[in-house]
Amino acid sequence: MHLPLTPTALVLTPCIYTSEDTTGQLSPCPPTPSASSTWSLSLDTNSPLQIIDGFGAAWTDATTYLFDFLPPDTTSSLLADLFTSSGIQLEFVRTTIGQSDLTPEHDGRWSFDENDGEPDPDLTSWSLTEPGEHMLNHVKKMYDISPSITLLGSIWSPPGWMIKGNVLNSSYTQAYVGYITNHLKAYKSSGVELPLPSDFETLFAFQKANPGVKQYMTECWLHDQSGEQFFDLPQFIMRPIQYGASGSLAWTLAGSVDLDVSYSGGCKECTGIVQVDMNMGEFEKNHDWYALGHFSKFVRKGARFLLIDGDYIYNDNTGVESAGFINPNGSIIVDVMNKFSNDLEVTIKVDGSDVVQVLAAKSLTTFILN
């Protein structure tokens, strides 16, 4: 597929911003005449890099469990907000294959063929199980809303009887292949394709050694307990893309407001892009929802990554980071983080034209250049 490398004319659609202080949440940029601090970025449209498969988040056992506490109308509205253009339009989604660190305690430790711990090399006891069927039902609802989503399956532990010394017992290698194949077949027979049953670490050296192999950032940890919080997710998205990844995925779609949906020893600090109140049957969108939307809503599947010169992060973690993309229709998307505590006037140089905009303090801004 040959993509147009530059738009026919450079027209700035009003930019969109989200700020740490929540005055903006995927909101049109306010008119601000100037700022005392300035910054310059230069976008290279002549050498588009890797194709982008999309941005999204993960279905986990915790997510499906939490969604069941929402009224049907609320769930339908939330799914539309997640996966259609009326919302943040996630196009790349991950699903866990078997138990994960976000499996509720009541599900216990499970796989598709535990067989009470007894070896079952012929997989005669293999089944999707109740948690697996539950996951599939929610995935199918997603596809009913948006059939073009790319689904990545992430494999967790093999059944306990396949494990020896905390690794796969080599005697059961072929059985493990069959175990995974059975899962793919079960999904396919239900109308769900899993074109990406594995994932790769987003390592620059790996891409250099293996040109053309797709790489993804598959687990952008969401949390409210430590770290920078507001900037963590956009950094988790941008930095792998800058080093060759074709997509980034948040962990996870939904969390609990009480942080109580992982098993003992699982992720107790993990949040979702929405937080569900099981007692009230309600959910709230957090800052990660809006941060993810800056990428998923505007960068289309099939876009190409564009390099930007001018990023810099100081030792105190202030500065500017950015990522550029050209969509299949020729529109250019530029996402810019202003990590300073003050407004910043940014000039983006694109194909001989300058785009000038004041960025709010501690904000993420998306430019749409048509």
HUNORHU-V456121 format. One record per residue. N is the residue number from 1. RES is the residue in one small letter. PHI is phi in whole degrees, 0 to 359 (none if undefined). OMEGA is omega in radians with two decimals (none if undefined). BURIAL is # if it has 9 or more other ideal C-beta (glycine too) atoms within 8 Angstrom, else .. Layout:
n: <N	N>
res: <RES	RES>
phi: <PHI	PHI>
omega: <OMEGA	OMEGA>
burial: <BURIAL	BURIAL>
This chain:
n: <1	2	3	4	5	6	7	8	9	10	11	12	13	14	15	16	17	18	19	20	21	22	23	24	25	26	27	28	29	30	31	32	33	34	35	36	37	38	39	40	41	42	43	44	45	46	47	48	49	50	51	52	53	54	55	56	57	58	59	60	61	62	63	64	65	66	67	68	69	70	71	72	73	74	75	76	77	78	79	80	81	82	83	84	85	86	87	88	89	90	91	92	93	94	95	96	97	98	99	100	101	102	103	104	105	106	107	108	109	110	111	112	113	114	115	116	117	118	119	120	121	122	123	124	125	126	127	128	129	130	131	132	133	134	135	136	137	138	139	140	141	142	143	144	145	146	147	148	149	150	151	152	153	154	155	156	157	158	159	160	161	162	163	164	165	166	167	168	169	170	171	172	173	174	175	176	177	178	179	180	181	182	183	184	185	186	187	188	189	190	191	192	193	194	195	196	197	198	199	200	201	202	203	204	205	206	207	208	209	210	211	212	213	214	215	216	217	218	219	220	221	222	223	224	225	226	227	228	229	230	231	232	233	234	235	236	237	238	239	240	241	242	243	244	245	246	247	248	249	250	251	252	253	254	255	256	257	258	259	260	261	262	263	264	265	266	267	268	269	270	271	272	273	274	275	276	277	278	279	280	281	282	283	284	285	286	287	288	289	290	291	292	293	294	295	296	297	298	299	300	301	302	303	304	305	306	307	308	309	310	311	312	313	314	315	316	317	318	319	320	321	322	323	324	325	326	327	328	329	330	331	332	333	334	335	336	337	338	339	340	341	342	343	344	345	346	347	348	349	350	351	352	353	354	355	356	357	358	359	360	361	362	363	364	365	366	367	368	369	370>
res: <m	h	l	p	l	t	p	t	a	l	v	l	t	p	c	i	y	t	s	e	d	t	t	g	q	l	s	p	c	p	p	t	p	s	a	s	s	t	w	s	l	s	l	d	t	n	s	p	l	q	i	i	d	g	f	g	a	a	w	t	d	a	t	t	y	l	f	d	f	l	p	p	d	t	t	s	s	l	l	a	d	l	f	t	s	s	g	i	q	l	e	f	v	r	t	t	i	g	q	s	d	l	t	p	e	h	d	g	r	w	s	f	d	e	n	d	g	e	p	d	p	d	l	t	s	w	s	l	t	e	p	g	e	h	m	l	n	h	v	k	k	m	y	d	i	s	p	s	i	t	l	l	g	s	i	w	s	p	p	g	w	m	i	k	g	n	v	l	n	s	s	y	t	q	a	y	v	g	y	i	t	n	h	l	k	a	y	k	s	s	g	v	e	l	p	l	p	s	d	f	e	t	l	f	a	f	q	k	a	n	p	g	v	k	q	y	m	t	e	c	w	l	h	d	q	s	g	e	q	f	f	d	l	p	q	f	i	m	r	p	i	q	y	g	a	s	g	s	l	a	w	t	l	a	g	s	v	d	l	d	v	s	y	s	g	g	c	k	e	c	t	g	i	v	q	v	d	m	n	m	g	e	f	e	k	n	h	d	w	y	a	l	g	h	f	s	k	f	v	r	k	g	a	r	f	l	l	i	d	g	d	y	i	y	n	d	n	t	g	v	e	s	a	g	f	i	n	p	n	g	s	i	i	v	d	v	m	n	k	f	s	n	d	l	e	v	t	i	k	v	d	g	s	d	v	v	q	v	l	a	a	k	s	l	t	t	f	i	l	n>
phi: <none	259	262	295	274	220	290	292	211	265	236	272	285	314	289	239	222	227	243	299	277	68	295	234	221	52	253	301	298	285	290	233	295	193	216	288	260	231	207	232	234	233	264	262	266	273	227	297	255	298	282	267	269	136	224	185	208	247	282	230	302	297	298	296	298	292	300	291	274	267	301	307	296	293	298	299	295	294	299	295	292	281	240	236	291	286	237	264	53	295	244	224	226	250	230	279	254	93	296	229	285	242	252	300	305	292	287	69	276	222	215	274	200	289	54	55	82	272	303	220	298	272	58	291	260	294	202	296	68	298	299	293	296	299	300	301	298	289	298	295	298	298	292	298	275	218	293	269	298	269	250	249	262	249	273	265	288	294	305	304	288	273	259	222	64	71	225	296	292	301	294	247	302	294	296	292	301	295	301	289	300	300	294	299	293	297	293	298	293	263	90	245	270	245	289	233	277	214	216	235	290	276	251	301	297	297	294	298	280	226	300	93	279	292	230	220	272	259	211	281	295	257	197	236	257	203	79	283	63	298	268	301	295	300	292	299	278	295	294	299	298	296	246	111	289	257	178	221	231	278	237	205	297	222	233	258	298	262	52	229	241	246	288	302	93	275	278	274	257	291	246	249	285	233	246	259	263	292	288	267	67	228	223	228	274	256	299	291	304	289	298	298	299	296	259	293	281	244	265	273	304	96	295	243	283	240	286	233	261	129	293	199	240	280	298	273	72	271	137	227	231	210	211	242	214	240	285	304	273	94	290	253	245	233	254	230	262	260	265	278	274	230	299	219	274	249	251	252	267	225	50	83	247	248	250	243	207	274	264	296	302	43	216	240	234	247	256	245	251	256>
omega: <3.13	-3.12	3.00	-3.07	3.10	3.05	-3.13	3.08	-3.09	3.13	-3.11	2.95	3.14	-3.05	-3.08	-3.12	2.99	-3.08	-3.13	-3.13	3.07	3.04	3.03	3.08	-2.96	-3.07	3.04	3.12	3.11	3.07	3.11	-2.97	-3.07	3.04	-3.08	3.13	-3.11	3.14	-3.14	3.08	3.13	-3.08	3.12	3.12	-3.04	-3.07	3.14	-3.08	-2.93	3.07	-3.13	3.10	3.07	-3.12	-3.11	-3.09	-2.97	2.86	3.03	3.05	3.12	-3.14	-3.11	3.10	-3.11	3.14	-3.12	3.10	3.14	3.04	-3.09	3.14	3.12	3.11	3.14	3.13	3.14	3.12	3.09	3.14	3.14	-2.85	3.11	-3.10	3.06	3.11	-3.07	2.90	3.05	-3.11	-3.08	-2.97	-3.13	3.01	3.11	3.10	-3.04	-3.11	3.07	3.09	2.99	2.98	-3.14	-3.10	-3.04	3.09	-3.11	3.08	-3.00	2.96	-3.13	-3.13	3.11	3.04	3.14	3.09	-3.13	3.13	3.12	-3.03	3.10	3.07	-3.14	-3.14	-3.10	3.01	3.10	-3.10	-3.11	3.10	3.14	3.08	3.13	3.09	-3.11	-3.14	3.13	3.10	3.12	3.07	3.09	-3.12	3.06	-3.13	-3.07	-3.05	-3.04	-3.14	3.01	-3.08	3.09	3.10	3.13	-3.05	3.06	-3.03	2.94	3.02	-3.07	-3.09	3.08	-2.99	3.06	-3.12	3.09	3.04	3.13	3.05	-3.06	3.11	-3.07	-3.14	-3.12	3.10	3.13	3.05	3.11	3.11	3.14	-3.14	3.11	3.12	3.12	3.14	-3.14	3.10	-3.10	3.14	3.08	3.08	-3.12	3.09	3.02	-3.07	-3.08	-3.10	3.13	3.13	-3.11	3.04	-3.09	-3.11	-3.11	-3.13	3.12	-3.12	3.12	-3.13	-3.07	-3.10	3.11	3.11	-3.12	3.08	-3.14	2.90	-2.92	-3.04	3.04	-3.05	3.07	-3.06	3.10	-2.97	-3.05	3.10	-3.09	3.11	-3.03	-3.06	-3.07	-3.07	3.11	3.05	3.11	3.11	-3.02	-2.96	3.03	3.12	-3.14	-3.12	2.92	-3.13	3.13	3.12	3.11	-3.06	3.08	3.13	0.63	3.12	-3.07	3.02	3.14	3.10	-3.14	3.11	-2.99	-3.06	3.02	3.12	3.12	-3.08	3.09	-3.06	-3.11	-3.14	-3.05	3.02	3.07	3.02	2.86	3.08	-3.06	3.01	-3.05	3.14	-3.08	-3.07	-3.08	3.05	3.06	3.06	3.10	-3.06	-3.14	3.05	-3.06	3.11	3.12	3.14	3.11	3.11	-3.02	-3.06	-2.99	3.13	-3.04	3.03	-3.08	3.06	3.06	3.10	3.11	3.11	3.07	3.08	3.08	3.09	3.02	3.08	-3.13	-3.12	3.12	3.08	2.94	3.12	-3.08	3.00	-3.06	3.05	-3.14	-3.13	2.96	-3.10	3.11	3.13	3.11	3.10	-3.13	3.11	3.08	3.07	-3.07	3.00	2.95	-3.07	3.06	3.10	3.12	3.04	-3.05	3.07	-3.07	3.00	3.09	-3.13	-3.09	3.03	3.09	3.10	3.10	3.00	-3.07	-3.12	3.02	3.13	3.10	3.09	3.12	-3.06	3.00	-3.06	3.08	3.05	3.08	-3.09	-3.08	none>
burial: <.	.	#	.	.	.	#	.	.	#	.	#	.	.	#	#	#	#	#	#	.	.	.	#	.	#	#	.	#	.	.	#	.	.	#	.	#	.	#	.	#	#	#	#	#	.	.	#	.	.	.	#	#	#	#	#	#	#	#	#	#	#	#	#	#	#	#	.	.	#	.	.	.	#	#	.	.	#	#	#	#	#	#	#	.	.	#	#	#	#	#	#	#	#	#	#	#	#	#	#	#	#	#	#	.	.	#	.	.	#	#	#	#	#	#	.	.	.	.	#	.	.	#	.	.	#	.	.	#	.	#	#	#	#	#	#	#	#	#	#	#	#	#	.	#	#	.	.	#	#	#	#	#	#	.	.	.	#	#	#	#	#	#	.	.	.	.	#	.	.	.	#	.	.	#	#	.	#	#	#	.	#	#	#	.	#	#	#	.	.	.	#	.	#	.	#	#	.	#	#	.	#	#	.	.	#	#	.	.	.	.	.	.	.	#	#	#	#	.	#	.	#	#	.	.	.	.	.	#	.	#	#	#	#	#	#	#	#	#	#	#	.	#	#	#	#	#	#	#	#	#	#	#	#	#	#	.	.	#	.	#	#	#	.	.	#	.	.	#	#	#	#	#	#	#	#	#	#	.	.	#	.	#	.	.	#	#	#	#	#	#	#	#	#	#	#	#	#	#	#	#	#	#	#	#	#	#	#	.	#	#	.	#	.	.	.	.	.	#	#	#	#	#	#	#	#	#	.	.	#	#	#	#	#	#	#	#	#	#	#	.	.	#	#	#	#	#	#	#	#	.	.	.	.	#	.	#	#	#	#	#	#	#	#	#	#	#	#	#	#>
